[in-house]
Amino acid sequence: MPSPDLHDDDAVRPDIPVATFPLAWALVPALVLAGLTLAIALGGRNTPLFIELNAAAGNALPARFWAITTLCGSVLGALALIAPTLKTQPRWLASALLAAPLAILFSQGGKRYFDVLRPAGVLQPESFNLIGQKLYVQSFPSGHATTAFVVAAAIILAWPKPETRWRAALPVLGMAGLVAFSRIAVGAHWPLDVAAGAAGGWTAGALGVYLSTRLPSLYGPQGMRAMAAIALATSLALLFVDLDQPSAHLYRIGLAAWGIGGAAAALSNDRQ
């Protein structure tokens, strides 16, 4: 059978196989993160644990490090970060975008339904380290943790070589965990918010990967152009949105340039 014509808008890129879904890999982290969330919720130490972890983070690394790290967990920052992978690994961005509706419903719906006060709305200012804008309400769950683990699930579960997936899992989960932890470090979220956000984000990301295996038309020319356009628009938006971390201003501009370059490369590749 002849390979698909890459100039046909309905064609699928032949280098993107319709992969199987790694169910075990999807379930184990989801269960671990859900168990961690439950343990924090039932342990009764959410506030003292926040104070301990927030102080430890402030003693270990400078405020700018945490400001930069937390920026990567914003939706705009995360999409810009993975935009350059669109040219070679389009399933990662496709999975993240397909996960977005559930992730937004979980994060924003939870914030509005529970409407939990953030640390700045409960604790005395001198009792913890605050980096960036002071936020007071809609704490549960953490949107940044949700986003970080959506991207982690997209990369790990859609890893192109299943036999080497375990090699990617540790560093990717470690980076996602660091981004999620940064929300405690900057004083924006309780540990329970972060754990719940991570669990919900991983679950949404797993759904996105599952859907990406069922929609191969995403990797045809029209789908690639649409994903590149989204990556370009969100990366451009980073130039104009400060994301509550003014000390990370230069990094935000650099991250925007990174995303713009990656999206432009994908668009250029599509025209060739």
Order of alpha helices (4+ residues) and beta strands (2+ residues): alpha-alpha-alpha-alpha-alpha-alpha-alpha-alpha-alpha-alpha-alpha
